[in-house]
């Protein structure tokens, strides 16, 4: 049954990436008051602004990915009765 989880996981991960982008935009707007985060090649921003934006984006992406992956695994377990990950009993 765990083989069925792979295609589901790809779909969930794609949705998670879209969600992470949306969450980052909202967080950045709250933190900085700006609508757009600085891009690395944009000369208007200092290196520290660019690095701070990248750090926030990475933290948000990691947290959203973990939450989405965990929720997907829990949903799969609820539907199939089998945990899709390595639960140490193999």
C-alpha positions as a Python dict, from the first residue, in 0.01 Angstrom:
ca = {
    (1, 'X'): (0, 0, 0),
    (2, 'X'): (291, 238, 60),
    (3, 'X'): (354, 245, -318),
    (4, 'X'): (23, 429, -359),
    (5, 'X'): (152, 705, -135),
    (6, 'X'): (420, 819, -384),
    (7, 'X'): (185, 979, -641),
    (8, 'X'): (-25, 1128, -362),
    (9, 'X'): (288, 1267, -201),
    (10, 'X'): (388, 1443, -524),
    (11, 'X'): (51, 1614, -547),
    (12, 'X'): (56, 1712, -181),
    (13, 'X'): (412, 1848, -214),
    (14, 'X'): (317, 2060, -513),
    (15, 'X'): (25, 2205, -321),
    (16, 'X'): (255, 2261, -25),
    (17, 'X'): (500, 2459, -239),
    (18, 'X'): (219, 2685, -359),
    (19, 'X'): (98, 2727, -3),
    (20, 'X'): (451, 2807, 119),
    (21, 'X'): (482, 3084, -140),
    (22, 'X'): (153, 3237, -31),
    (23, 'X'): (243, 3213, 339),
    (24, 'X'): (586, 3370, 275),
    (25, 'X'): (431, 3665, 92),
    (26, 'X'): (196, 3729, 385),
    (27, 'X'): (473, 3690, 644),
    (28, 'X'): (705, 3918, 448),
    (29, 'X'): (432, 4181, 419),
    (30, 'X'): (374, 4167, 797),
    (31, 'X'): (744, 4175, 884),
    (32, 'X'): (866, 4436, 637),
    (33, 'X'): (559, 4630, 530),
    (34, 'X'): (666, 4571, 168),
    (35, 'X'): (461, 4387, -92),
    (36, 'X'): (761, 4216, -252),
    (37, 'X'): (1066, 4057, -98),
    (38, 'X'): (1404, 4170, -229),
    (39, 'X'): (1553, 3958, -505),
    (40, 'X'): (1925, 3876, -496),
    (41, 'X'): (2003, 4064, -819),
    (42, 'X'): (1807, 4379, -731),
    (43, 'X'): (2061, 4655, -655),
    (44, 'X'): (1811, 4860, -454),
    (45, 'X'): (1846, 4626, -156),
    (46, 'X'): (2144, 4564, 68),
    (47, 'X'): (2299, 4221, 104),
    (48, 'X'): (2148, 4195, 453),
    (49, 'X'): (1796, 4262, 326),
    (50, 'X'): (1839, 3997, 58),
    (51, 'X'): (1981, 3744, 304),
    (52, 'X'): (1709, 3817, 562),
    (53, 'X'): (1439, 3765, 299),
    (54, 'X'): (1598, 3436, 191),
    (55, 'X'): (1624, 3318, 553),
    (56, 'X'): (1259, 3397, 623),
    (57, 'X'): (1156, 3230, 297),
    (58, 'X'): (1358, 2918, 381),
    (59, 'X'): (1212, 2895, 731),
    (60, 'X'): (857, 2936, 605),
    (61, 'X'): (909, 2684, 324),
    (62, 'X'): (1058, 2428, 564),
    (63, 'X'): (780, 2467, 818),
    (64, 'X'): (502, 2449, 558),
    (65, 'X'): (663, 2147, 391),
    (66, 'X'): (690, 1962, 722),
    (67, 'X'): (329, 2044, 812),
    (68, 'X'): (194, 1943, 470),
    (69, 'X'): (399, 1621, 456),
    (70, 'X'): (288, 1524, 804),
    (71, 'X'): (-77, 1601, 732),
    (72, 'X'): (-59, 1401, 408),
    (73, 'X'): (92, 1103, 588),
    (74, 'X'): (-170, 1122, 863),
    (75, 'X'): (-449, 1141, 604),
    (76, 'X'): (-304, 842, 419),
    (77, 'X'): (-286, 645, 744),
    (78, 'X'): (-646, 734, 825),
    (79, 'X'): (-762, 621, 479),
    (80, 'X'): (-552, 303, 453),
    (81, 'X'): (-459, 207, 807),
    (82, 'X'): (-90, 210, 711),
    (83, 'X'): (169, 477, 789),
    (84, 'X'): (355, 565, 467),
    (85, 'X'): (689, 649, 627),
    (86, 'X'): (955, 454, 806),
    (87, 'X'): (807, 382, 1148),
    (88, 'X'): (1091, 160, 1265),
    (89, 'X'): (908, -173, 1256),
    (90, 'X'): (1055, -304, 932),
}
